[in-house]
Amino acid sequence: MSYYSTIYKTLFKRNSVFVGTVFFSAFVFQTSFDSAVTSWYENHNKGKLWKDVKFKLQNGGDDDEDEDDDE
């Protein structure tokens, strides 16, 4: 019971501290959720994203342009 009382007195008793706690918690949640979803999305779509195929397309595109210049 003492644990809950300490949390209440520290974080929720005063409105200004409560609002700060809510904003800080929302910021931390948003940052961690965004990182987790981005990591999952990049892992799920590995090989299909622009950062994965950019090098292949740039090298392939340079070879085609050189052939057109020779003609």
mmCIF file of the N, C-alpha and C atoms, coordinates in Angstrom:
data_MODEL
# 
_entry.id   MODEL 
# 
loop_
_atom_site.group_PDB 
_atom_site.id 
_atom_site.type_symbol 
_atom_site.label_atom_id 
_atom_site.label_alt_id 
_atom_site.label_comp_id 
_atom_site.label_asym_id 
_atom_site.label_entity_id 
_atom_site.label_seq_id 
_atom_site.pdbx_PDB_ins_code 
_atom_site.Cartn_x 
_atom_site.Cartn_y 
_atom_site.Cartn_z 
_atom_site.occupancy 
_atom_site.B_iso_or_equiv 
_atom_site.pdbx_formal_charge 
_atom_site.auth_seq_id 
_atom_site.auth_comp_id 
_atom_site.auth_asym_id 
_atom_site.auth_atom_id 
_atom_site.pdbx_PDB_model_num 
ATOM 1   N N  . MET A 1 1  ? 0.815  -1.184 0.000   1.00 0.00 ? 1  MET A N  1 
ATOM 2   C CA . MET A 1 1  ? 0.000  0.000  0.000   1.00 0.00 ? 1  MET A CA 1 
ATOM 3   C C  . MET A 1 1  ? 0.866  1.258  0.000   1.00 0.00 ? 1  MET A C  1 
ATOM 4   N N  . SER A 1 2  ? 1.992  1.186  0.636   1.00 0.00 ? 2  SER A N  1 
ATOM 5   C CA . SER A 1 2  ? 2.891  2.331  0.719   1.00 0.00 ? 2  SER A CA 1 
ATOM 6   C C  . SER A 1 2  ? 3.435  2.711  -0.664  1.00 0.00 ? 2  SER A C  1 
ATOM 7   N N  . TYR A 1 3  ? 3.647  1.708  -1.485  1.00 0.00 ? 3  TYR A N  1 
ATOM 8   C CA . TYR A 1 3  ? 4.159  1.935  -2.840  1.00 0.00 ? 3  TYR A CA 1 
ATOM 9   C C  . TYR A 1 3  ? 3.185  2.792  -3.644  1.00 0.00 ? 3  TYR A C  1 
ATOM 10  N N  . TYR A 1 4  ? 1.920  2.446  -3.602  1.00 0.00 ? 4  TYR A N  1 
ATOM 11  C CA . TYR A 1 4  ? 0.902  3.204  -4.337  1.00 0.00 ? 4  TYR A CA 1 
ATOM 12  C C  . TYR A 1 4  ? 0.732  4.612  -3.771  1.00 0.00 ? 4  TYR A C  1 
ATOM 13  N N  . SER A 1 5  ? 0.848  4.732  -2.493  1.00 0.00 ? 5  SER A N  1 
ATOM 14  C CA . SER A 1 5  ? 0.744  6.040  -1.851  1.00 0.00 ? 5  SER A CA 1 
ATOM 15  C C  . SER A 1 5  ? 1.894  6.946  -2.287  1.00 0.00 ? 5  SER A C  1 
ATOM 16  N N  . THR A 1 6  ? 3.078  6.397  -2.377  1.00 0.00 ? 6  THR A N  1 
ATOM 17  C CA . THR A 1 6  ? 4.240  7.170  -2.814  1.00 0.00 ? 6  THR A CA 1 
ATOM 18  C C  . THR A 1 6  ? 4.085  7.623  -4.258  1.00 0.00 ? 6  THR A C  1 
ATOM 19  N N  . ILE A 1 7  ? 3.627  6.741  -5.117  1.00 0.00 ? 7  ILE A N  1 
ATOM 20  C CA . ILE A 1 7  ? 3.407  7.102  -6.522  1.00 0.00 ? 7  ILE A CA 1 
ATOM 21  C C  . ILE A 1 7  ? 2.344  8.188  -6.629  1.00 0.00 ? 7  ILE A C  1 
ATOM 22  N N  . TYR A 1 8  ? 1.280  8.040  -5.877  1.00 0.00 ? 8  TYR A N  1 
ATOM 23  C CA . TYR A 1 8  ? 0.205  9.036  -5.906  1.00 0.00 ? 8  TYR A CA 1 
ATOM 24  C C  . TYR A 1 8  ? 0.720  10.399 -5.460  1.00 0.00 ? 8  TYR A C  1 
ATOM 25  N N  . LYS A 1 9  ? 1.437  10.431 -4.360  1.00 0.00 ? 9  LYS A N  1 
ATOM 26  C CA . LYS A 1 9  ? 1.934  11.706 -3.841  1.00 0.00 ? 9  LYS A CA 1 
ATOM 27  C C  . LYS A 1 9  ? 2.981  12.326 -4.761  1.00 0.00 ? 9  LYS A C  1 
ATOM 28  N N  . THR A 1 10 ? 3.749  11.497 -5.448  1.00 0.00 ? 10 THR A N  1 
ATOM 29  C CA . THR A 1 10 ? 4.815  12.005 -6.306  1.00 0.00 ? 10 THR A CA 1 
ATOM 30  C C  . THR A 1 10 ? 4.310  12.460 -7.668  1.00 0.00 ? 10 THR A C  1 
ATOM 31  N N  . LEU A 1 11 ? 3.421  11.695 -8.285  1.00 0.00 ? 11 LEU A N  1 
ATOM 32  C CA . LEU A 1 11 ? 3.060  11.950 -9.682  1.00 0.00 ? 11 LEU A CA 1 
ATOM 33  C C  . LEU A 1 11 ? 1.651  12.476 -9.917  1.00 0.00 ? 11 LEU A C  1 
ATOM 34  N N  . PHE A 1 12 ? 0.708  12.169 -9.058  1.00 0.00 ? 12 PHE A N  1 
ATOM 35  C CA . PHE A 1 12 ? -0.687 12.448 -9.381  1.00 0.00 ? 12 PHE A CA 1 
ATOM 36  C C  . PHE A 1 12 ? -1.394 13.448 -8.468  1.00 0.00 ? 12 PHE A C  1 
ATOM 37  N N  . LYS A 1 13 ? -0.811 13.795 -7.348  1.00 0.00 ? 13 LYS A N  1 
ATOM 38  C CA . LYS A 1 13 ? -1.518 14.641 -6.392  1.00 0.00 ? 13 LYS A CA 1 
ATOM 39  C C  . LYS A 1 13 ? -1.672 16.070 -6.910  1.00 0.00 ? 13 LYS A C  1 
ATOM 40  N N  . ARG A 1 14 ? -0.605 16.646 -7.441  1.00 0.00 ? 14 ARG A N  1 
ATOM 41  C CA . ARG A 1 14 ? -0.660 18.011 -7.970  1.00 0.00 ? 14 ARG A CA 1 
ATOM 42  C C  . ARG A 1 14 ? -0.952 17.962 -9.462  1.00 0.00 ? 14 ARG A C  1 
ATOM 43  N N  . ASN A 1 15 ? -1.832 18.811 -9.916  1.00 0.00 ? 15 ASN A N  1 
ATOM 44  C CA . ASN A 1 15 ? -2.252 18.807 -11.313 1.00 0.00 ? 15 ASN A CA 1 
ATOM 45  C C  . ASN A 1 15 ? -1.091 19.117 -12.257 1.00 0.00 ? 15 ASN A C  1 
ATOM 46  N N  . SER A 1 16 ? -0.227 20.049 -11.902 1.00 0.00 ? 16 SER A N  1 
ATOM 47  C CA . SER A 1 16 ? 0.880  20.416 -12.783 1.00 0.00 ? 16 SER A CA 1 
ATOM 48  C C  . SER A 1 16 ? 1.844  19.248 -12.976 1.00 0.00 ? 16 SER A C  1 
ATOM 49  N N  . VAL A 1 17 ? 2.113  18.511 -11.936 1.00 0.00 ? 17 VAL A N  1 
ATOM 50  C CA . VAL A 1 17 ? 2.992  17.352 -12.041 1.00 0.00 ? 17 VAL A CA 1 
ATOM 51  C C  . VAL A 1 17 ? 2.297  16.241 -12.817 1.00 0.00 ? 17 VAL A C  1 
ATOM 52  N N  . PHE A 1 18 ? 1.004  16.080 -12.610 1.00 0.00 ? 18 PHE A N  1 
ATOM 53  C CA . PHE A 1 18 ? 0.237  15.070 -13.341 1.00 0.00 ? 18 PHE A CA 1 
ATOM 54  C C  . PHE A 1 18 ? 0.272  15.342 -14.840 1.00 0.00 ? 18 PHE A C  1 
ATOM 55  N N  . VAL A 1 19 ? 0.076  16.594 -15.233 1.00 0.00 ? 19 VAL A N  1 
ATOM 56  C CA . VAL A 1 19 ? 0.106  16.950 -16.657 1.00 0.00 ? 19 VAL A CA 1 
ATOM 57  C C  . VAL A 1 19 ? 1.495  16.707 -17.229 1.00 0.00 ? 19 VAL A C  1 
ATOM 58  N N  . GLY A 1 20 ? 2.519  17.071 -16.494 1.00 0.00 ? 20 GLY A N  1 
ATOM 59  C CA . GLY A 1 20 ? 3.889  16.805 -16.941 1.00 0.00 ? 20 GLY A CA 1 
ATOM 60  C C  . GLY A 1 20 ? 4.160  15.322 -17.098 1.00 0.00 ? 20 GLY A C  1 
ATOM 61  N N  . THR A 1 21 ? 3.646  14.532 -16.166 1.00 0.00 ? 21 THR A N  1 
ATOM 62  C CA . THR A 1 21 ? 3.802  13.080 -16.246 1.00 0.00 ? 21 THR A CA 1 
ATOM 63  C C  . THR A 1 21 ? 3.103  12.519 -17.474 1.00 0.00 ? 21 THR A C  1 
ATOM 64  N N  . VAL A 1 22 ? 1.919  13.021 -17.766 1.00 0.00 ? 22 VAL A N  1 
ATOM 65  C CA . VAL A 1 22 ? 1.175  12.558 -18.944 1.00 0.00 ? 22 VAL A CA 1 
ATOM 66  C C  . VAL A 1 22 ? 1.934  12.908 -20.218 1.00 0.00 ? 22 VAL A C  1 
ATOM 67  N N  . PHE A 1 23 ? 2.421  14.154 -20.322 1.00 0.00 ? 23 PHE A N  1 
ATOM 68  C CA . PHE A 1 23 ? 3.158  14.559 -21.519 1.00 0.00 ? 23 PHE A CA 1 
ATOM 69  C C  . PHE A 1 23 ? 4.445  13.760 -21.682 1.00 0.00 ? 23 PHE A C  1 
ATOM 70  N N  . PHE A 1 24 ? 5.186  13.576 -20.602 1.00 0.00 ? 24 PHE A N  1 
ATOM 71  C CA . PHE A 1 24 ? 6.425  12.803 -20.670 1.00 0.00 ? 24 PHE A CA 1 
ATOM 72  C C  . PHE A 1 24 ? 6.141  11.357 -21.061 1.00 0.00 ? 24 PHE A C  1 
ATOM 73  N N  . SER A 1 25 ? 5.120  10.764 -20.476 1.00 0.00 ? 25 SER A N  1 
ATOM 74  C CA . SER A 1 25 ? 4.757  9.378  -20.809 1.00 0.00 ? 25 SER A CA 1 
ATOM 75  C C  . SER A 1 25 ? 4.331  9.257  -22.265 1.00 0.00 ? 25 SER A C  1 
ATOM 76  N N  . ALA A 1 26 ? 3.577  10.232 -22.759 1.00 0.00 ? 26 ALA A N  1 
ATOM 77  C CA . ALA A 1 26 ? 3.150  10.208 -24.160 1.00 0.00 ? 26 ALA A CA 1 
ATOM 78  C C  . ALA A 1 26 ? 4.348  10.334 -25.089 1.00 0.00 ? 26 ALA A C  1 
ATOM 79  N N  . PHE A 1 27 ? 5.306  11.184 -24.743 1.00 0.00 ? 27 PHE A N  1 
ATOM 80  C CA . PHE A 1 27 ? 6.501  11.343 -25.565 1.00 0.00 ? 27 PHE A CA 1 
ATOM 81  C C  . PHE A 1 27 ? 7.313  10.056 -25.610 1.00 0.00 ? 27 PHE A C  1 
ATOM 82  N N  . VAL A 1 28 ? 7.520  9.438  -24.469 1.00 0.00 ? 28 VAL A N  1 
ATOM 83  C CA . VAL A 1 28 ? 8.282  8.189  -24.416 1.00 0.00 ? 28 VAL A CA 1 
ATOM 84  C C  . VAL A 1 28 ? 7.550  7.084  -25.170 1.00 0.00 ? 28 VAL A C  1 
ATOM 85  N N  . PHE A 1 29 ? 6.243  6.981  -24.998 1.00 0.00 ? 29 PHE A N  1 
ATOM 86  C CA . PHE A 1 29 ? 5.467  5.967  -25.702 1.00 0.00 ? 29 PHE A CA 1 
ATOM 87  C C  . PHE A 1 29 ? 5.527  6.185  -27.205 1.00 0.00 ? 29 PHE A C  1 
ATOM 88  N N  . GLN A 1 30 ? 5.368  7.429  -27.649 1.00 0.00 ? 30 GLN A N  1 
ATOM 89  C CA . GLN A 1 30 ? 5.387  7.731  -29.080 1.00 0.00 ? 30 GLN A CA 1 
ATOM 90  C C  . GLN A 1 30 ? 6.735  7.380  -29.690 1.00 0.00 ? 30 GLN A C  1 
ATOM 91  N N  . THR A 1 31 ? 7.817  7.722  -29.010 1.00 0.00 ? 31 THR A N  1 
ATOM 92  C CA . THR A 1 31 ? 9.154  7.433  -29.520 1.00 0.00 ? 31 THR A CA 1 
ATOM 93  C C  . THR A 1 31 ? 9.402  5.934  -29.607 1.00 0.00 ? 31 THR A C  1 
ATOM 94  N N  . SER A 1 32 ? 9.068  5.210  -28.568 1.00 0.00 ? 32 SER A N  1 
ATOM 95  C CA . SER A 1 32 ? 9.306  3.766  -28.576 1.00 0.00 ? 32 SER A CA 1 
ATOM 96  C C  . SER A 1 32 ? 8.373  3.052  -29.546 1.00 0.00 ? 32 SER A C  1 
ATOM 97  N N  . PHE A 1 33 ? 7.123  3.467  -29.634 1.00 0.00 ? 33 PHE A N  1 
ATOM 98  C CA . PHE A 1 33 ? 6.180  2.847  -30.565 1.00 0.00 ? 33 PHE A CA 1 
ATOM 99  C C  . PHE A 1 33 ? 6.606  3.097  -32.007 1.00 0.00 ? 33 PHE A C  1 
ATOM 100 N N  . ASP A 1 34 ? 7.035  4.317  -32.310 1.00 0.00 ? 34 ASP A N  1 
ATOM 101 C CA . ASP A 1 34 ? 7.493  4.649  -33.657 1.00 0.00 ? 34 ASP A CA 1 
ATOM 102 C C  . ASP A 1 34 ? 8.720  3.823  -34.032 1.00 0.00 ? 34 ASP A C  1 
ATOM 103 N N  . SER A 1 35 ? 9.656  3.675  -33.120 1.00 0.00 ? 35 SER A N  1 
ATOM 104 C CA . SER A 1 35 ? 10.848 2.871  -33.389 1.00 0.00 ? 35 SER A CA 1 
ATOM 105 C C  . SER A 1 35 ? 10.489 1.409  -33.612 1.00 0.00 ? 35 SER A C  1 
ATOM 106 N N  . ALA A 1 36 ? 9.591  0.883  -32.807 1.00 0.00 ? 36 ALA A N  1 
ATOM 107 C CA . ALA A 1 36 ? 9.196  -0.521 -32.939 1.00 0.00 ? 36 ALA A CA 1 
ATOM 108 C C  . ALA A 1 36 ? 8.467  -0.774 -34.250 1.00 0.00 ? 36 ALA A C  1 
ATOM 109 N N  . VAL A 1 37 ? 7.548  0.104  -34.619 1.00 0.00 ? 37 VAL A N  1 
ATOM 110 C CA . VAL A 1 37 ? 6.794  -0.085 -35.864 1.00 0.00 ? 37 VAL A CA 1 
ATOM 111 C C  . VAL A 1 37 ? 7.706  0.076  -37.073 1.00 0.00 ? 37 VAL A C  1 
ATOM 112 N N  . THR A 1 38 ? 8.601  1.050  -37.048 1.00 0.00 ? 38 THR A N  1 
ATOM 113 C CA . THR A 1 38 ? 9.534  1.245  -38.157 1.00 0.00 ? 38 THR A CA 1 
ATOM 114 C C  . THR A 1 38 ? 10.445 0.039  -38.306 1.00 0.00 ? 38 THR A C  1 
ATOM 115 N N  . SER A 1 39 ? 10.940 -0.479 -37.209 1.00 0.00 ? 39 SER A N  1 
ATOM 116 C CA . SER A 1 39 ? 11.794 -1.665 -37.256 1.00 0.00 ? 39 SER A CA 1 
ATOM 117 C C  . SER A 1 39 ? 11.044 -2.862 -37.811 1.00 0.00 ? 39 SER A C  1 
ATOM 118 N N  . TRP A 1 40 ? 9.820  -3.069 -37.353 1.00 0.00 ? 40 TRP A N  1 
ATOM 119 C CA . TRP A 1 40 ? 9.015  -4.183 -37.861 1.00 0.00 ? 40 TRP A CA 1 
ATOM 120 C C  . TRP A 1 40 ? 8.744  -4.015 -39.351 1.00 0.00 ? 40 TRP A C  1 
ATOM 121 N N  . TYR A 1 41 ? 8.379  -2.813 -39.780 1.00 0.00 ? 41 TYR A N  1 
ATOM 122 C CA . TYR A 1 41 ? 8.043  -2.555 -41.181 1.00 0.00 ? 41 TYR A CA 1 
ATOM 123 C C  . TYR A 1 41 ? 9.252  -2.795 -42.085 1.00 0.00 ? 41 TYR A C  1 
ATOM 124 N N  . GLU A 1 42 ? 10.420 -2.309 -41.670 1.00 0.00 ? 42 GLU A N  1 
ATOM 125 C CA . GLU A 1 42 ? 11.619 -2.499 -42.478 1.00 0.00 ? 42 GLU A CA 1 
ATOM 126 C C  . GLU A 1 42 ? 12.024 -3.962 -42.521 1.00 0.00 ? 42 GLU A C  1 
ATOM 127 N N  . ASN A 1 43 ? 11.854 -4.685 -41.440 1.00 0.00 ? 43 ASN A N  1 
ATOM 128 C CA . ASN A 1 43 ? 12.174 -6.108 -41.419 1.00 0.00 ? 43 ASN A CA 1 
ATOM 129 C C  . ASN A 1 43 ? 11.184 -6.897 -42.267 1.00 0.00 ? 43 ASN A C  1 
ATOM 130 N N  . HIS A 1 44 ? 9.916  -6.525 -42.205 1.00 0.00 ? 44 HIS A N  1 
ATOM 131 C CA . HIS A 1 44 ? 8.872  -7.225 -42.955 1.00 0.00 ? 44 HIS A CA 1 
ATOM 132 C C  . HIS A 1 44 ? 9.010  -6.998 -44.462 1.00 0.00 ? 44 HIS A C  1 
ATOM 133 N N  . ASN A 1 45 ? 9.474  -5.824 -44.869 1.00 0.00 ? 45 ASN A N  1 
ATOM 134 C CA . ASN A 1 45 ? 9.586  -5.471 -46.284 1.00 0.00 ? 45 ASN A CA 1 
ATOM 135 C C  . ASN A 1 45 ? 11.034 -5.425 -46.763 1.00 0.00 ? 45 ASN A C  1 
ATOM 136 N N  . LYS A 1 46 ? 11.892 -6.216 -46.159 1.00 0.00 ? 46 LYS A N  1 
ATOM 137 C CA . LYS A 1 46 ? 13.298 -6.232 -46.527 1.00 0.00 ? 46 LYS A CA 1 
ATOM 138 C C  . LYS A 1 46 ? 13.443 -6.640 -47.992 1.00 0.00 ? 46 LYS A C  1 
ATOM 139 N N  . GLY A 1 47 ? 14.229 -5.881 -48.743 1.00 0.00 ? 47 GLY A N  1 
ATOM 140 C CA . GLY A 1 47 ? 14.449 -6.150 -50.151 1.00 0.00 ? 47 GLY A CA 1 
ATOM 141 C C  . GLY A 1 47 ? 13.492 -5.411 -51.065 1.00 0.00 ? 47 GLY A C  1 
ATOM 142 N N  . LYS A 1 48 ? 12.447 -4.815 -50.523 1.00 0.00 ? 48 LYS A N  1 
ATOM 143 C CA . LYS A 1 48 ? 11.463 -4.094 -51.329 1.00 0.00 ? 48 LYS A CA 1 
ATOM 144 C C  . LYS A 1 48 ? 11.557 -2.584 -51.139 1.00 0.00 ? 48 LYS A C  1 
ATOM 145 N N  . LEU A 1 49 ? 12.266 -2.148 -50.132 1.00 0.00 ? 49 LEU A N  1 
ATOM 146 C CA . LEU A 1 49 ? 12.328 -0.726 -49.817 1.00 0.00 ? 49 LEU A CA 1 
ATOM 147 C C  . LEU A 1 49 ? 13.364 -0.025 -50.688 1.00 0.00 ? 49 LEU A C  1 
ATOM 148 N N  . TRP A 1 50 ? 13.214 1.278  -50.837 1.00 0.00 ? 50 TRP A N  1 
ATOM 149 C CA . TRP A 1 50 ? 14.099 2.057  -51.692 1.00 0.00 ? 50 TRP A CA 1 
ATOM 150 C C  . TRP A 1 50 ? 15.545 1.939  -51.233 1.00 0.00 ? 50 TRP A C  1 
ATOM 151 N N  . LYS A 1 51 ? 15.792 1.952  -49.942 1.00 0.00 ? 51 LYS A N  1 
ATOM 152 C CA . LYS A 1 51 ? 17.168 1.874  -49.460 1.00 0.00 ? 51 LYS A CA 1 
ATOM 153 C C  . LYS A 1 51 ? 17.812 0.528  -49.793 1.00 0.00 ? 51 LYS A C  1 
ATOM 154 N N  . ASP A 1 52 ? 17.002 -0.512 -50.022 1.00 0.00 ? 52 ASP A N  1 
ATOM 155 C CA . ASP A 1 52 ? 17.539 -1.822 -50.369 1.00 0.00 ? 52 ASP A CA 1 
ATOM 156 C C  . ASP A 1 52 ? 17.821 -1.955 -51.861 1.00 0.00 ? 52 ASP A C  1 
ATOM 157 N N  . VAL A 1 53 ? 17.022 -1.322 -52.702 1.00 0.00 ? 53 VAL A N  1 
ATOM 158 C CA . VAL A 1 53 ? 17.172 -1.489 -54.150 1.00 0.00 ? 53 VAL A CA 1 
ATOM 159 C C  . VAL A 1 53 ? 17.854 -0.301 -54.812 1.00 0.00 ? 53 VAL A C  1 
ATOM 160 N N  . LYS A 1 54 ? 18.136 0.741  -54.087 1.00 0.00 ? 54 LYS A N  1 
ATOM 161 C CA . LYS A 1 54 ? 18.726 1.952  -54.653 1.00 0.00 ? 54 LYS A CA 1 
ATOM 162 C C  . LYS A 1 54 ? 20.075 1.655  -55.309 1.00 0.00 ? 54 LYS A C  1 
ATOM 163 N N  . PHE A 1 55 ? 20.929 0.937  -54.627 1.00 0.00 ? 55 PHE A N  1 
ATOM 164 C CA . PHE A 1 55 ? 22.263 0.653  -55.147 1.00 0.00 ? 55 PHE A CA 1 
ATOM 165 C C  . PHE A 1 55 ? 22.185 -0.171 -56.427 1.00 0.00 ? 55 PHE A C  1 
ATOM 166 N N  . LYS A 1 56 ? 21.306 -1.171 -56.450 1.00 0.00 ? 56 LYS A N  1 
ATOM 167 C CA . LYS A 1 56 ? 21.157 -2.010 -57.640 1.00 0.00 ? 56 LYS A CA 1 
ATOM 168 C C  . LYS A 1 56 ? 20.655 -1.200 -58.827 1.00 0.00 ? 56 LYS A C  1 
ATOM 169 N N  . LEU A 1 57 ? 19.673 -0.348 -58.599 1.00 0.00 ? 57 LEU A N  1 
ATOM 170 C CA . LEU A 1 57 ? 19.108 0.448  -59.684 1.00 0.00 ? 57 LEU A CA 1 
ATOM 171 C C  . LEU A 1 57 ? 20.077 1.512  -60.178 1.00 0.00 ? 57 LEU A C  1 
ATOM 172 N N  . GLN A 1 58 ? 20.840 2.100  -59.288 1.00 0.00 ? 58 GLN A N  1 
ATOM 173 C CA . GLN A 1 58 ? 21.801 3.114  -59.706 1.00 0.00 ? 58 GLN A CA 1 
ATOM 174 C C  . GLN A 1 58 ? 22.911 2.492  -60.537 1.00 0.00 ? 58 GLN A C  1 
ATOM 175 N N  . ASN A 1 59 ? 23.388 1.340  -60.150 1.00 0.00 ? 59 ASN A N  1 
ATOM 176 C CA . ASN A 1 59 ? 24.426 0.677  -60.938 1.00 0.00 ? 59 ASN A CA 1 
ATOM 177 C C  . ASN A 1 59 ? 23.879 0.226  -62.280 1.00 0.00 ? 59 ASN A C  1 
ATOM 178 N N  . GLY A 1 60 ? 22.680 -0.305 -62.292 1.00 0.00 ? 60 GLY A N  1 
ATOM 179 C CA . GLY A 1 60 ? 22.051 -0.732 -63.536 1.00 0.00 ? 60 GLY A CA 1 
ATOM 180 C C  . GLY A 1 60 ? 21.744 0.448  -64.435 1.00 0.00 ? 60 GLY A C  1 
ATOM 181 N N  . GLY A 1 61 ? 21.321 1.556  -63.877 1.00 0.00 ? 61 GLY A N  1 
ATOM 182 C CA . GLY A 1 61 ? 21.009 2.756  -64.640 1.00 0.00 ? 61 GLY A CA 1 
ATOM 183 C C  . GLY A 1 61 ? 22.250 3.379  -65.244 1.00 0.00 ? 61 GLY A C  1 
ATOM 184 N N  . ASP A 1 62 ? 23.390 3.336  -64.549 1.00 0.00 ? 62 ASP A N  1 
ATOM 185 C CA . ASP A 1 62 ? 24.626 3.890  -65.085 1.00 0.00 ? 62 ASP A CA 1 
ATOM 186 C C  . ASP A 1 62 ? 25.100 3.096  -66.289 1.00 0.00 ? 62 ASP A C  1 
ATOM 187 N N  . ASP A 1 63 ? 24.959 1.781  -66.255 1.00 0.00 ? 63 ASP A N  1 
ATOM 188 C CA . ASP A 1 63 ? 25.381 0.952  -67.378 1.00 0.00 ? 63 ASP A CA 1 
ATOM 189 C C  . ASP A 1 63 ? 24.538 1.250  -68.613 1.00 0.00 ? 63 ASP A C  1 
ATOM 190 N N  . ASP A 1 64 ? 23.243 1.431  -68.444 1.00 0.00 ? 64 ASP A N  1 
ATOM 191 C CA . ASP A 1 64 ? 22.367 1.717  -69.575 1.00 0.00 ? 64 ASP A CA 1 
ATOM 192 C C  . ASP A 1 64 ? 22.686 3.074  -70.184 1.00 0.00 ? 64 ASP A C  1 
ATOM 193 N N  . GLU A 1 65 ? 22.999 4.054  -69.364 1.00 0.00 ? 65 GLU A N  1 
ATOM 194 C CA . GLU A 1 65 ? 23.308 5.379  -69.883 1.00 0.00 ? 65 GLU A CA 1 
ATOM 195 C C  . GLU A 1 65 ? 24.605 5.360  -70.673 1.00 0.00 ? 65 GLU A C  1 
ATOM 196 N N  . ASP A 1 66 ? 25.594 4.569  -70.230 1.00 0.00 ? 66 ASP A N  1 
ATOM 197 C CA . ASP A 1 66 ? 26.851 4.486  -70.957 1.00 0.00 ? 66 ASP A CA 1 
ATOM 198 C C  . ASP A 1 66 ? 26.639 3.869  -72.331 1.00 0.00 ? 66 ASP A C  1 
ATOM 199 N N  . GLU A 1 67 ? 25.782 2.874  -72.425 1.00 0.00 ? 67 GLU A N  1 
ATOM 200 C CA . GLU A 1 67 ? 25.512 2.242  -73.707 1.00 0.00 ? 67 GLU A CA 1 
ATOM 201 C C  . GLU A 1 67 ? 24.816 3.212  -74.650 1.00 0.00 ? 67 GLU A C  1 
ATOM 202 N N  . ASP A 1 68 ? 23.921 4.045  -74.142 1.00 0.00 ? 68 ASP A N  1 
ATOM 203 C CA . ASP A 1 68 ? 23.227 5.014  -74.988 1.00 0.00 ? 68 ASP A CA 1 
ATOM 204 C C  . ASP A 1 68 ? 24.187 6.081  -75.498 1.00 0.00 ? 68 ASP A C  1 
ATOM 205 N N  . ASP A 1 69 ? 25.174 6.461  -74.699 1.00 0.00 ? 69 ASP A N  1 
ATOM 206 C CA . ASP A 1 69 ? 26.124 7.485  -75.115 1.00 0.00 ? 69 ASP A CA 1 
ATOM 207 C C  . ASP A 1 69 ? 27.040 6.981  -76.224 1.00 0.00 ? 69 ASP A C  1 
ATOM 208 N N  . ASP A 1 70 ? 27.344 5.683  -76.241 1.00 0.00 ? 70 ASP A N  1 
ATOM 209 C CA . ASP A 1 70 ? 28.242 5.125  -77.245 1.00 0.00 ? 70 ASP A CA 1 
ATOM 210 C C  . ASP A 1 70 ? 27.591 5.063  -78.616 1.00 0.00 ? 70 ASP A C  1 
ATOM 211 N N  . GLU A 1 71 ? 26.292 5.006  -78.687 1.00 0.00 ? 71 GLU A N  1 
ATOM 212 C CA . GLU A 1 71 ? 25.614 4.840  -79.969 1.00 0.00 ? 71 GLU A CA 1 
ATOM 213 C C  . GLU A 1 71 ? 25.566 6.070  -80.744 1.00 0.00 ? 71 GLU A C  1 
# 
